[in-house]
Amino acid sequence: MRRLQTTRVAELAALLAATATRTPELRFMHRAHTVLLASIGPGCYAVARLFRESPRTVERWVRGFEADGAEALRDHPRGGRPRRLPPAVAAAVSRDLAAPPRRLGYASPRWSGALLSAHLAQVYGMRLGVRQCQRLLRSPRPAP
């Protein structure tokens, strides 16, 4: 049988790369597919170029899988400063931000960093600076 090919390889690779970052399980599957393709196919550099990854990253995934199996392809805890808002408070704040401030009793028609900072202090007893609150307002939030 004749081998089928698509001329839309770049489009497919971009789609796979975009969906690979959504959840830990999708990232794991992306890494597993990348390791498999690098092992049986054109090699780490070609696969890295195809999936828009660093060749060094693909090499690290292949070596990690060889040494430690599937566990090496899973997400591991990352360093850095812990979040200031606990997950339960973050979810509640996200619900608050979905509504206009007037619905919560404020005079302002729109959320601002200063208003959010005051709201966090008053309702949740959390102190966050105005600048950090502005970042929260700009960040994408899931629908409540």
N, C-alpha and C positions, 0 to 999 in steps of 0.2 A: 504494500500500500504506500502511496505517495505521502510524504511528510507535509502536513499543513502548517502554514505560517501566516502570521498577521503582519500587516504593514503598520499597525498602530501600537508597536512595542513601547514607545516612549509614553504614550497616553496610559497604557496599562501599568507600566512601572510607576508613574506618578500617582495613579490611583492606589496602588498597593502601598506605596510609601506614605501617602496621606492617611490611609486607614490604619496603618501599623502603629500609630502613636496614640490611639484613642483610649485603650484600656490596657492594663497589665497583661491580660490574656492575649490580646491582639499583638502586643509587643513581643511576647514569648513566641507566638506562632510565626511572626515575621522573622525573628532571629533563627528559628528552626528551619524555615524555608530557605533563608539565606545560607545557612551552613550546609544544608543538603545540596543546594544548587552549586555552591562553591566546591563542594567535595566531588560531585559527579560531573560537573559541567566545565565551564570555561575558566574557573579559578577565582581567587579572592578579588583581584583587581577589576576584572570584568563585571563580576556580580556587584561589587561596591559601586561601580559607575552606573550600573543599571538601576540600582535601588537608591542612588544618591546617598550612599553611606561612605564613610572613610574606609579606604582599604585596610588601614590599621585596625579599625573596629571590627571588620569582617574577620580578619586574621585572629583577633582576640576571641571572637565568638567561636571560631573553629577550634582554636587551641583549648579554650575553656571547655567546650563540649567534649573534646577528646580526653581531657583530664578528669572532668567531674560529671560528665553526662548532662542530662536535661536541666539539672539544677543550675548549671552555669549560665543558662539562657534566660533564667527568670530575673525579674527586677529584684534588686537588693536595696536595703535601706540607704538613703542618701544622707550625706552630712548637711550641715548648715544649721542655722538658727531655727528653733521650733516656732511654729505659728503662734501668734499672740491670741487669736480667737479660737477657742475650742470648737470642734465640729458642730456641736449642738447650737452654740451661739452664732456661728457663721451661718447655719441654715436659717435661724430665726431672723438674723439681720438681712439675709437675702430676701426673705418674705417681706420684711419691712420695706426694703428698697423697691420692691415690685409695685408698691402702692405710692401714690403721691404723698408728700409730707403732710398735706392738709388733712388727709384721712386719719393721720395719727395725732392730730391736734396742733400742728405747727402752722405758723402764718405763711411760711414760704411755699410757693407753688412747686419748686424744684429742690432736689437734694443738692447740697454743697458739702465740701469737706468739713467746714466749720459746723454745719448743722448735724452732719452724721457723727462727728466727734462728740458733740453735746448729747445727741440721742444715745450713743453708746454709754456715756457716763451716767446719764439719767436712768435709762431703762435697764441696762445690763451691768452697771457698775464697772465698766471696762474703760480704761483710759488709753485712747489711741490719738496720735497727733493728727493735725489737720492734713498734713501731706500724705500720711498713710491712708487716711480716709478718702482722699482724692484718688489714690491708687485703687482702693476698693471700688469706688464709683466707676472707674474706667474699666475694671476687669470684667470679663464676661461672667454672667451669673446664670445658673440653671433656672428654668422656670419653676416657681413654687408649686 
